[in-house]
Amino acid sequence: MRSLPTRRLAAVALTAAASVVALAGPAFAHVTVNPGSAAQGGYTAVDFRVPNESDTASTVKLEVNLPLDHPLASVRTLPLPGWTAAVEKAKLDKPIKVHGNDVNEAVSKITWTADPGTKIAPGQFQEFRVSLGPLPTDADSMVFKALQTYDNGDVVRWIDEAAAGQPEPAHPAPALKLTKAADGDGHGVSASASPAAGAHGGSSDHAAASDGDAKSSDSTARTLGVVGIVVGVIGTAVGVLGLRRKNSGSAS
């Protein structure tokens, strides 16, 4: 009969561990833009990270809409084997000035379509890289509404914009936070990529890639931290269970 409390303790420990894992999971479930921030007025390279959330279907298309209220004069995709990128442009109601030149149209949407035999299978993710700029100086964020299409015809619409002070929506749109440019930085570019660097693999593009890798490493570190907590909880429960059994044996 003395084993009943220890069984309850073990059950509580396992429940707590499951709760920790459940809380950690949603952070990796959405379509996101990485890194999540960039300097205003500069150029940057970002990855649209797309996890496959279905257990039975695979992702075969991604559509990303670029905001035309803050149009971007330079948008370039990085070739991705097995995927075909199509870029759509839209006429601007009001031209924008970039380096003294008028720009009358801007990219409004990028669509990546999987080639035959290519897909993002269950349990996998893919990253789609784009260089952007110059980023607006009069906004603190940019929202990129996205559509994720599965091979069974399902479409997940990542278009909900998060509101300050409100819970995260069920299908949040990828958002890039814009920060003030560093003092003395003529174009607001610190670790971002200029158009030339993005086209020729220059050092600025590598800096942006390193920033993205750092974000990815940070996510990995958080995951390992969660796993460590789970292991610690289970280990504590097992230790207490063994101690109780030992004490019970000594009492006998």
Residue, then its C-alpha position, 0 to 999 in steps of 0.5 A: m500500500r505504501s507504493l501508492p504515493t510513489r505511483r502518484l508522484a511518478a504520474v505527476a512527474l510524467t504529466a508535468a514533463a508532457s506539459v512542458v513538451a506541449l508548451a514548447g511545441p507551438a513555437f516551432a509550428h508556424v510559418t515564420v521569418n528568420p531572423g525576426s528583426a532587421a535594421q530600418g533603411g537597410y538590406t537584409a536576407v531572410d528565410f521563410r521557415v515552413p514546417n509541415e504540420s500535417d501527419t498525412a499530407s506534404t507541403v508542395k507550395l508556398e505563397v508569400n505576399l509582400p506589403l505594398d503599403h511599404p514597397l520594397a525596391s529590391v527583392r531577390t530569391l535564392p535558387l532552391p533545388g526542387w522548387t520553382a520561384a515565381v515573382e509577381k510585381a504590381k504597379l505602385d500608386k505612388p512611385i518611391k525614390v531609391h538612390g535618387n531614382d523613381v521606382n514605379e513597381a514592386v514585388s507583391k508576391i512570391t510563389w514557390t512550387a515544388d517540382p515533381g518528386t519534391k515536397i516537405a514531408p510530415g515531420q520536415f521543414q524547409e527554408f526559402r531565402v529572400s533578400l529584401g531592401p531597402l527596408p522602410t524607415d517609417a515602420d516598426s514591422m513588416v507583415f508577410k501574409a502566407l499561404q501553405t498548400y498541401d498535396n491533398g488540396d488543403v490550404v493553411r492561411w497564415i494571414d492573422e496579424a497579432a495585436a498588442g496585448q492579445p493572445e497569438p492568433a491561431h494562424p499568425a502571419p510571418a512578421l519582421k520586426l524593424t529596429k532603429a539603424a545603428d548610429g553612423d550607419g549610412h544605410g541602416v545596414s549592420a549585418s544585412a545584405s546589399p543587392a550586390a552582395g546578395a547577387h554575388g555572395g558578398s560578405s554582407d550576405h554571409a553576415a545575414a546568413s550567420d545571423g539566421d544561423a545564430k537564431s536557428s542555434d538559439s531555437t535549438a538551445r531552447t529545445l535542448g533546454v526543454v528536453g533537459i527540464v523533462v529529463g530532470v523532472i523524470g530523474t527526480a521522480v525516479g530518485v524519490l521513488g527509489l528512496r521511498r523503496k529503500n526506506s520502506g525496505s529498511a523499515s521492514 
